[in-house]
Amino acid sequence: MEIIFLTGPKHSGKTSVGRALAFLCSCDFIDLDDMITQNTGKTPRELYAEGPEIFRKVEAEALAAIVKSDKVKESRHVVAIGGGTIDNPDALTMFHDNCLMVYLDVSAENAWGRIVNSSNGALPPFLQTDNPEKTHRALHEKRAAAYWEMAKMIVDTEGKTPEEIAGEILSKITFSPDGLF
């Protein structure tokens, strides 16, 4: 089993880069948010609004299903996970030696700009505070530090297309019969 997990802050390009990387690697792509929506009939945003603990439980279950899937065990996969997965201890237990966690690094300013431009005035529940930008920056910095510690590869995404980022990731990966690296 070889899984490349892509993570990064909200709107760092995990899904776009994941699709591009899966294409380059000739492997399957899984978007964790899409899987959660398919499994529950609710978006991650809706689940989080019901309670962070509800969302985290569903997120951990979805990751467990991916890691334990016979289909995933038989081939390589690229999986886009949520930026907040680092705050979910149960989900973190799903990562193992035969996976590669890639952190898509984007500045807090650029991530915030993307969130604001794509939200149509409806920020995600975790940013619905008195000062959403300050909340975002604090989360961004806390999570970035944690992912920098956990990730096996960190890719600067500033000013790059998803295809360029995917190509950079692929250029740093060595596939062998025994797994990644």
ROSE-4610 file (N, C-alpha, C; in Angstrom, 1 decimal, always signed):
// ROSE-4610
residu = [M/M/M/E/E/E/I/I/I/I/I/I/F/F/F/L/L/L/T/T/T/G/G/G/P/P/P/K/K/K/H/H/H/S/S/S/G/G/G/K/K/K/T/T/T/S/S/S/V/V/V/G/G/G/R/R/R/A/A/A/L/L/L/A/A/A/F/F/F/L/L/L/C/C/C/S/S/S/C/C/C/D/D/D/F/F/F/I/I/I/D/D/D/L/L/L/D/D/D/D/D/D/M/M/M/I/I/I/T/T/T/Q/Q/Q/N/N/N/T/T/T/G/G/G/K/K/K/T/T/T/P/P/P/R/R/R/E/E/E/L/L/L/Y/Y/Y/A/A/A/E/E/E/G/G/G/P/P/P/E/E/E/I/I/I/F/F/F/R/R/R/K/K/K/V/V/V/E/E/E/A/A/A/E/E/E/A/A/A/L/L/L/A/A/A/A/A/A/I/I/I/V/V/V/K/K/K/S/S/S/D/D/D/K/K/K/V/V/V/K/K/K/E/E/E/S/S/S/R/R/R/H/H/H/V/V/V/V/V/V/A/A/A/I/I/I/G/G/G/G/G/G/G/G/G/T/T/T/I/I/I/D/D/D/N/N/N/P/P/P/D/D/D/A/A/A/L/L/L/T/T/T/M/M/M/F/F/F/H/H/H/D/D/D/N/N/N/C/C/C/L/L/L/M/M/M/V/V/V/Y/Y/Y/L/L/L/D/D/D/V/V/V/S/S/S/A/A/A/E/E/E/N/N/N/A/A/A/W/W/W/G/G/G/R/R/R/I/I/I/V/V/V/N/N/N/S/S/S/S/S/S/N/N/N/G/G/G/A/A/A/L/L/L/P/P/P/P/P/P/F/F/F/L/L/L/Q/Q/Q/T/T/T/D/D/D/N/N/N/P/P/P/E/E/E/K/K/K/T/T/T/H/H/H/R/R/R/A/A/A/L/L/L/H/H/H/E/E/E/K/K/K/R/R/R/A/A/A/A/A/A/A/A/A/Y/Y/Y/W/W/W/E/E/E/M/M/M/A/A/A/K/K/K/M/M/M/I/I/I/V/V/V/D/D/D/T/T/T/E/E/E/G/G/G/K/K/K/T/T/T/P/P/P/E/E/E/E/E/E/I/I/I/A/A/A/G/G/G/E/E/E/I/I/I/L/L/L/S/S/S/K/K/K/I/I/I/T/T/T/F/F/F/S/S/S/P/P/P/D/D/D/G/G/G/L/L/L/F/F/F]
num = [1/1/1/2/2/2/3/3/3/4/4/4/5/5/5/6/6/6/7/7/7/8/8/8/9/9/9/10/10/10/11/11/11/12/12/12/13/13/13/14/14/14/15/15/15/16/16/16/17/17/17/18/18/18/19/19/19/20/20/20/21/21/21/22/22/22/23/23/23/24/24/24/25/25/25/26/26/26/27/27/27/28/28/28/29/29/29/30/30/30/31/31/31/32/32/32/33/33/33/34/34/34/35/35/35/36/36/36/37/37/37/38/38/38/39/39/39/40/40/40/41/41/41/42/42/42/43/43/43/44/44/44/45/45/45/46/46/46/47/47/47/48/48/48/49/49/49/50/50/50/51/51/51/52/52/52/53/53/53/54/54/54/55/55/55/56/56/56/57/57/57/58/58/58/59/59/59/60/60/60/61/61/61/62/62/62/63/63/63/64/64/64/65/65/65/66/66/66/67/67/67/68/68/68/69/69/69/70/70/70/71/71/71/72/72/72/73/73/73/74/74/74/75/75/75/76/76/76/77/77/77/78/78/78/79/79/79/80/80/80/81/81/81/82/82/82/83/83/83/84/84/84/85/85/85/86/86/86/87/87/87/88/88/88/89/89/89/90/90/90/91/91/91/92/92/92/93/93/93/94/94/94/95/95/95/96/96/96/97/97/97/98/98/98/99/99/99/100/100/100/101/101/101/102/102/102/103/103/103/104/104/104/105/105/105/106/106/106/107/107/107/108/108/108/109/109/109/110/110/110/111/111/111/112/112/112/113/113/113/114/114/114/115/115/115/116/116/116/117/117/117/118/118/118/119/119/119/120/120/120/121/121/121/122/122/122/123/123/123/124/124/124/125/125/125/126/126/126/127/127/127/128/128/128/129/129/129/130/130/130/131/131/131/132/132/132/133/133/133/134/134/134/135/135/135/136/136/136/137/137/137/138/138/138/139/139/139/140/140/140/141/141/141/142/142/142/143/143/143/144/144/144/145/145/145/146/146/146/147/147/147/148/148/148/149/149/149/150/150/150/151/151/151/152/152/152/153/153/153/154/154/154/155/155/155/156/156/156/157/157/157/158/158/158/159/159/159/160/160/160/161/161/161/162/162/162/163/163/163/164/164/164/165/165/165/166/166/166/167/167/167/168/168/168/169/169/169/170/170/170/171/171/171/172/172/172/173/173/173/174/174/174/175/175/175/176/176/176/177/177/177/178/178/178/179/179/179/180/180/180/181/181/181]
x = [+0.9/+0.0/+0.9/+0.6/+1.3/+0.3/+0.3/-0.6/+0.2/-0.1/+0.4/-0.7/-0.6/-1.6/-1.1/-2.0/-1.8/-2.6/-1.9/-2.5/-2.0/-2.7/-2.4/-3.6/-3.4/-4.6/-5.7/-6.9/-8.0/-7.6/-8.0/-7.7/-6.2/-5.5/-4.0/-3.9/-4.9/-4.9/-4.8/-5.2/-5.0/-5.8/-7.0/-7.8/-7.2/-6.9/-6.4/-5.1/-4.2/-2.9/-3.0/-3.9/-4.2/-4.6/-5.5/-5.9/-4.8/-4.0/-2.9/-1.8/-1.5/-0.5/-1.0/-2.3/-2.8/-2.7/-3.0/-2.8/-1.4/-0.4/+1.0/+1.5/+1.0/+1.4/+0.6/-0.4/-1.4/-2.0/-2.4/-3.1/-4.4/-5.1/-6.4/-6.3/-7.3/-7.4/-8.6/-8.4/-9.5/-9.5/-10.6/-10.8/-11.6/-10.9/-11.6/-12.9/-12.9/-14.2/-15.3/-15.0/-16.0/-16.5/-15.5/-15.8/-16.8/-16.5/-17.3/-18.7/-18.8/-20.1/-20.9/-20.2/-20.9/-21.3/-20.5/-20.8/-21.9/-22.0/-23.0/-24.1/-24.0/-25.0/-24.9/-23.9/-23.7/-22.2/-22.1/-20.7/-20.0/-18.6/-17.9/-18.3/-18.6/-19.1/-20.3/-21.3/-22.5/-22.3/-21.4/-21.1/-20.4/-19.5/-18.8/-19.7/-20.7/-21.7/-22.5/-22.7/-23.4/-22.5/-21.2/-20.3/-19.0/-17.9/-16.6/-16.3/-16.8/-16.5/-17.2/-18.4/-19.1/-18.3/-17.8/-17.0/-15.7/-15.0/-13.8/-13.9/-15.0/-15.3/-15.5/-16.3/-16.6/-15.3/-14.5/-13.2/-12.3/-12.2/-11.3/-11.8/-13.2/-13.8/-13.5/-13.6/-13.3/-11.9/-11.0/-9.6/-9.3/-9.9/-9.7/-10.2/-11.3/-11.9/-10.9/-10.3/-9.3/-8.2/-7.6/-6.3/-6.6/-7.8/-8.1/-8.7/-9.0/-9.7/-8.8/-9.4/-8.6/-8.1/-8.9/-8.5/-7.3/-7.3/-6.1/-4.9/-5.1/-4.0/-3.3/-4.0/-3.5/-2.8/-2.9/-2.4/-2.0/-1.4/-1.1/-2.3/-2.3/-3.4/-2.9/-3.5/-3.3/-4.5/-4.4/-5.5/-5.4/-6.4/-6.4/-7.1/-6.5/-7.1/-7.3/-8.1/-8.4/-7.2/-7.2/-6.2/-6.3/-7.4/-7.6/-7.4/-7.0/-6.8/-5.7/-4.8/-3.7/-4.3/-5.5/-6.1/-7.0/-7.0/-7.8/-7.0/-6.7/-5.8/-6.2/-7.5/-8.0/-7.6/-7.7/-7.4/-5.9/-5.1/-3.6/-3.1/-3.8/-3.4/-3.4/-4.1/-4.2/-2.9/-2.0/-0.8/+0.2/+0.9/+1.9/+3.2/+4.1/+5.4/+5.3/+4.3/+4.2/+3.3/+3.3/+2.6/+3.5/+3.2/+3.9/+3.0/+3.3/+2.5/+3.2/+2.5/+3.0/+2.2/+2.9/+2.3/+2.4/+1.3/+1.3/+1.3/+2.4/+2.7/+2.2/+1.4/+0.9/+0.9/+1.1/+1.2/-0.3/-0.3/-1.6/-2.4/-1.6/-2.3/-3.0/-2.2/-2.8/-3.9/-3.8/-4.9/-6.1/-5.9/-7.1/-7.8/-7.0/-7.5/-8.4/-7.9/-8.6/-9.9/-9.9/-11.1/-12.1/-11.7/-12.6/-13.2/-12.4/-12.8/-13.8/-13.7/-14.5/-15.7/-15.8/-16.8/-18.2/-18.2/-19.5/-20.1/-19.3/-19.8/-20.1/-20.0/-20.3/-19.0/-18.4/-17.2/-17.5/-16.6/-16.8/-17.0/-17.7/-18.1/-16.9/-15.8/-14.6/-14.0/-14.5/-14.0/-15.1/-16.2/-17.3/-17.1/-16.1/-15.8/-15.9/-15.5/-15.6/-14.5/-13.4/-12.3/-11.9/-12.6/-12.3/-10.9/-10.4/-9.0/-8.0/-8.2/-7.2/-7.3/-8.6/-8.8/-8.1/-8.2/-7.6/-6.1/-5.5/-4.1/-3.5/-4.2/-3.8/-3.8/-4.9/-5.1/-4.0/-3.8/-2.9/-1.5/-1.1/+0.3/+0.4/-0.6/-0.5/-0.5/-1.3/-1.4/-0.2/+0.3/+1.5/+2.7/+2.9/+4.0/+3.9/+2.6/+2.4/+2.7/+2.2/+2.4/+3.9/+4.6/+6.0/+6.7/+6.3/+6.9/+6.6/+5.3/+4.8/+5.1/+5.1/+5.2/+6.6/+6.6/+7.8/+8.3/+7.4/+7.8/+6.9/+7.6/+6.9/+7.2/+6.1/+6.2/+5.6/+6.5/+6.0/+5.1/+3.9/+2.9/+2.8/+3.4/+3.2/+3.6/+2.6/+2.8/+2.9/+2.5/+2.6/+1.3/+1.1/-0.1/-0.2/-1.4/-1.5/-0.6/-0.5/+0.3/+1.8/+2.3/+3.7/+4.0/+3.0/+3.2/+3.3/+2.3/+2.3/+3.6/+4.1/+5.4/+6.5/+6.5/+7.6/+7.5/+6.3/+6.2/+6.7/+6.2/+6.6/+8.1/+8.8/+10.2/+11.0/+10.4/+11.0/+10.7/+9.8/+9.4/+10.1/+10.6/+11.1/+10.2/+9.7/+8.9/+9.7/+9.5/+10.3/+9.3/+9.7/+8.7/+8.3/+9.2/+8.9/+8.1/+7.8/+7.0/+7.7/+7.1/+7.7/+9.1/+9.9/+11.2/+12.1]
y = [-1.2/+0.0/+1.2/+2.1/+3.4/+4.5/+5.4/+6.5/+7.8/+8.7/+10.1/+10.9/+11.4/+12.3/+13.7/+14.5/+15.9/+16.7/+17.6/+18.4/+19.8/+20.7/+22.1/+22.9/+24.2/+25.0/+25.0/+25.4/+25.6/+26.4/+25.9/+26.6/+26.6/+25.6/+25.5/+24.8/+24.2/+23.5/+22.0/+21.4/+20.0/+19.1/+19.5/+18.8/+18.9/+20.1/+20.4/+19.7/+19.9/+19.2/+17.7/+17.2/+15.8/+15.2/+15.8/+15.3/+15.3/+16.4/+16.5/+15.4/+15.2/+14.2/+12.8/+12.5/+11.2/+10.9/+11.9/+11.7/+11.4/+12.2/+12.0/+10.6/+10.2/+8.9/+7.7/+8.0/+6.9/+6.1/+6.9/+6.2/+6.9/+6.3/+6.9/+8.1/+8.9/+10.1/+10.0/+10.3/+10.4/+11.7/+12.4/+13.6/+13.3/+13.4/+13.0/+13.8/+15.1/+15.8/+15.2/+14.9/+14.3/+12.9/+12.1/+10.8/+11.0/+12.0/+12.2/+12.6/+13.5/+13.9/+12.7/+11.8/+10.6/+9.7/+9.5/+8.6/+9.0/+10.4/+10.9/+11.6/+12.1/+12.9/+14.4/+14.7/+16.0/+16.5/+17.7/+18.3/+18.4/+18.4/+18.6/+19.9/+20.9/+22.2/+21.9/+21.2/+20.9/+20.0/+19.1/+18.2/+19.0/+19.9/+20.7/+21.6/+22.1/+23.0/+22.3/+21.0/+20.1/+19.9/+20.1/+19.9/+19.4/+20.1/+19.7/+18.2/+17.7/+16.3/+15.4/+15.7/+14.9/+14.8/+16.0/+16.0/+15.2/+15.4/+14.7/+13.2/+12.7/+11.3/+10.7/+11.5/+11.0/+11.1/+12.1/+12.3/+11.1/+10.7/+9.6/+8.3/+8.1/+6.9/+6.8/+7.9/+8.0/+7.6/+8.2/+7.9/+6.4/+5.9/+4.4/+3.6/+4.0/+3.2/+3.2/+4.4/+4.5/+3.6/+3.7/+3.0/+1.4/+1.0/-0.4/-1.0/-0.2/-0.6/-1.6/-2.7/-3.7/-3.0/-2.1/-1.5/-0.6/+0.1/+0.9/+0.1/-1.0/-1.9/-2.5/-2.6/-3.2/-2.2/-0.9/+0.0/+1.4/+2.2/+3.6/+4.5/+5.4/+6.4/+7.8/+8.8/+10.1/+10.5/+11.0/+11.4/+12.8/+13.7/+15.0/+15.0/+15.4/+15.4/+16.9/+17.1/+18.4/+19.1/+20.4/+21.1/+21.0/+20.7/+20.5/+19.1/+18.2/+16.8/+16.7/+17.6/+17.7/+17.9/+18.4/+18.6/+17.4/+16.3/+15.2/+14.0/+13.8/+12.7/+11.3/+11.0/+9.7/+9.6/+10.6/+10.6/+10.4/+11.0/+11.0/+9.6/+8.7/+7.3/+6.6/+7.1/+6.4/+6.5/+7.4/+7.6/+6.6/+6.1/+5.0/+5.2/+4.3/+4.4/+4.3/+3.6/+3.4/+4.4/+5.6/+6.7/+7.9/+8.8/+10.0/+11.2/+12.0/+13.2/+14.3/+15.0/+16.2/+17.4/+18.4/+19.6/+20.7/+21.2/+22.2/+23.6/+24.2/+25.4/+26.6/+27.4/+28.7/+29.7/+30.9/+31.9/+32.1/+32.6/+32.9/+33.9/+34.9/+36.0/+35.4/+34.6/+34.1/+33.1/+32.3/+31.4/+32.2/+33.2/+34.0/+34.7/+35.2/+35.8/+34.8/+33.6/+32.6/+32.2/+32.1/+31.8/+32.9/+34.1/+35.2/+35.3/+35.1/+35.2/+34.0/+32.9/+31.8/+31.5/+32.3/+32.0/+32.7/+33.6/+34.4/+34.9/+35.3/+35.8/+34.8/+33.5/+32.5/+31.7/+32.2/+31.6/+30.2/+29.3/+28.0/+28.3/+27.4/+27.5/+27.8/+27.2/+27.5/+28.9/+29.6/+31.0/+32.0/+31.6/+32.5/+33.0/+33.9/+34.5/+36.0/+36.7/+38.2/+38.7/+38.0/+38.4/+37.2/+36.9/+35.7/+35.7/+36.8/+36.8/+36.5/+37.0/+36.7/+35.3/+34.7/+33.3/+32.4/+32.8/+32.1/+32.1/+33.3/+33.3/+32.5/+32.5/+31.7/+30.2/+29.8/+28.4/+28.0/+28.9/+28.6/+28.4/+29.3/+29.2/+28.0/+27.7/+26.5/+25.2/+25.1/+23.9/+23.8/+24.9/+24.8/+24.3/+24.7/+24.3/+22.7/+22.3/+20.8/+20.0/+20.5/+19.8/+19.8/+20.9/+20.9/+19.8/+19.5/+18.5/+17.1/+16.9/+15.6/+15.3/+16.2/+16.0/+15.5/+14.6/+14.1/+14.9/+15.7/+16.6/+17.9/+19.0/+20.3/+21.0/+21.5/+22.1/+23.5/+24.5/+25.8/+26.0/+26.4/+26.5/+27.9/+28.9/+30.3/+30.5/+31.0/+31.4/+30.2/+29.0/+27.8/+27.3/+26.7/+26.0/+24.6/+24.0/+22.7/+21.7/+21.8/+20.9/+21.1/+22.3/+22.6/+22.0/+22.1/+21.6/+20.1/+19.5/+18.0/+17.5/+18.2/+17.8/+17.9/+18.9/+19.1/+17.9/+17.6/+16.4/+15.1/+14.9/+13.7/+13.6/+14.7/+14.7/+14.3/+14.5/+14.2/+12.8/+12.1/+10.7/+9.6/+8.6/+7.5/+6.3/+5.7/+4.5/+3.2/+2.3/+1.1/-0.1/-1.3/-2.4/-2.5/-2.0/-2.0/-0.8/+0.1/+1.3/+2.6/+3.7/+5.0/+5.2/+5.9/+6.3/+5.2]
z = [+0.0/+0.0/+0.0/-0.9/-1.0/-1.1/-0.2/-0.2/-0.1/-1.0/-0.8/-0.3/+0.9/+1.6/+1.3/+0.7/+0.5/+1.6/+2.3/+3.2/+3.1/+3.7/+3.7/+4.2/+4.3/+4.8/+3.8/+4.3/+3.4/+2.2/+1.0/-0.3/-0.6/-0.2/-0.6/-1.9/-2.4/-3.7/-3.5/-2.4/-2.2/-3.2/-3.6/-4.5/-5.9/-6.3/-7.7/-7.9/-6.9/-7.0/-6.9/-6.1/-6.0/-7.3/-8.0/-9.3/-10.3/-10.3/-11.2/-10.9/-9.6/-9.2/-9.5/-9.2/-9.5/-11.0/-11.8/-13.3/-13.7/-13.1/-13.4/-12.9/-11.8/-11.2/-11.8/-12.6/-13.1/-11.9/-10.9/-9.8/-9.5/-8.5/-8.2/-7.2/-7.3/-6.4/-5.5/-4.3/-3.3/-2.6/-2.6/-1.9/-0.6/+0.5/+1.8/+2.0/+1.7/+1.9/+1.0/-0.2/-1.1/-0.6/+0.0/+0.5/+1.7/+2.6/+3.8/+3.3/+2.3/+1.8/+1.2/+0.5/-0.1/+1.0/+2.1/+3.1/+4.0/+4.2/+5.2/+4.6/+3.4/+2.8/+3.3/+4.0/+4.5/+4.2/+3.9/+3.7/+5.0/+4.9/+6.1/+6.9/+6.1/+6.8/+7.6/+7.0/+7.7/+9.0/+8.8/+10.0/+11.1/+10.7/+11.7/+12.4/+11.6/+12.3/+13.3/+13.1/+14.1/+15.4/+15.2/+16.3/+15.8/+16.3/+15.8/+16.1/+17.2/+17.6/+16.6/+16.1/+15.1/+13.9/+13.4/+12.2/+12.4/+13.5/+13.7/+13.7/+14.3/+14.3/+12.9/+12.1/+10.7/+9.9/+10.1/+9.4/+9.7/+10.9/+11.3/+10.7/+10.7/+10.2/+8.7/+8.0/+6.5/+6.2/+7.0/+6.8/+7.1/+8.1/+8.4/+7.3/+6.7/+5.6/+4.4/+4.1/+3.0/+3.3/+4.5/+4.8/+4.8/+5.2/+5.3/+4.1/+3.1/+1.9/+1.1/+0.7/-0.2/-1.4/-2.0/-3.3/-3.0/-1.9/-1.6/-1.3/-0.6/-0.3/-1.5/-2.6/-3.8/-4.8/-4.6/-5.5/-4.9/-5.6/-5.1/-5.2/-4.3/-4.2/-3.8/-4.3/-3.8/-3.1/-1.8/-1.0/-0.5/-0.8/-0.3/+1.1/+2.1/+3.4/+3.9/+4.9/+5.4/+6.1/+6.1/+6.7/+8.2/+8.8/+10.2/+10.7/+9.8/+10.3/+11.4/+11.3/+12.3/+13.7/+13.8/+15.1/+15.6/+14.8/+15.1/+15.5/+16.7/+17.2/+16.6/+16.6/+16.0/+14.6/+13.8/+12.4/+12.2/+13.1/+12.9/+13.1/+13.8/+14.0/+12.7/+11.6/+10.4/+9.5/+9.8/+9.0/+9.5/+8.5/+8.8/+8.0/+8.2/+7.5/+6.0/+5.5/+4.0/+3.4/+3.9/+3.3/+3.3/+2.4/+2.3/+2.5/+3.6/+3.8/+3.2/+2.3/+1.7/+2.1/+2.6/+3.1/+2.0/+1.5/+0.5/+1.3/+1.3/+2.1/+1.3/+1.9/+1.3/+2.5/+2.2/+3.2/+3.8/+5.0/+5.7/+4.9/+4.4/+3.6/+2.3/+1.6/+0.4/+0.7/+1.7/+2.0/+2.4/+3.2/+3.7/+2.4/+1.5/+0.3/-0.5/-0.6/-1.3/-0.6/+0.7/+1.5/+1.3/+1.4/+1.3/-0.1/-1.1/-2.5/-2.9/-2.2/-2.6/-1.7/-0.6/+0.4/+0.1/-0.8/-1.0/+0.2/+1.2/+2.4/+3.5/+3.2/+4.1/+4.5/+5.6/+6.1/+6.7/+6.7/+7.4/+8.9/+9.5/+10.9/+11.9/+11.6/+12.5/+12.4/+11.4/+11.2/+11.5/+12.0/+12.3/+13.8/+13.9/+15.2/+15.1/+16.1/+16.1/+15.1/+15.0/+14.1/+13.3/+12.2/+11.4/+10.8/+10.4/+9.9/+10.9/+12.1/+13.2/+13.6/+13.7/+14.0/+12.9/+11.6/+10.5/+10.7/+10.9/+11.0/+12.2/+13.3/+14.5/+14.2/+13.5/+13.1/+12.1/+11.1/+10.1/+10.6/+11.5/+12.1/+13.0/+13.8/+14.7/+13.8/+12.9/+12.1/+11.2/+10.6/+9.8/+10.5/+11.8/+12.6/+12.8/+13.1/+13.4/+12.1/+11.0/+9.7/+9.3/+9.5/+9.2/+10.0/+11.2/+12.0/+11.5/+11.0/+10.6/+9.1/+8.3/+6.8/+6.5/+5.5/+5.0/+3.8/+3.3/+2.2/+2.3/+2.1/+2.2/+0.9/+0.2/-1.1/-1.0/-1.4/-1.5/-2.7/-2.5/-3.6/-4.2/-3.6/-4.0/-5.5/-6.2/-7.6/-8.5/-8.1/-9.0/-9.3/-10.5/-10.9/-10.2/-10.1/-9.6/-10.3/-11.6/-12.4/-12.1/-11.9/-11.5/-10.1/-9.2/-7.9/-7.9/-8.7/-8.8/-9.5/-10.5/-11.1/-10.1/-9.3/-8.3/-7.2/-6.8/-5.9/-6.5/-7.7/-8.4/-8.6/-8.9/-9.1/-7.9/-6.7/-5.4/-4.9/-5.6/-5.1/-5.9/-5.1/-5.8/-5.4/-6.5/-6.2/-6.3/-5.4/-5.4/-5.1/-5.4/-5.1/-3.7/-2.8/-1.3/-0.8/-1.7/-1.3/-1.7/-1.2/-1.5/-1.0/-1.7/-1.3/-1.8]
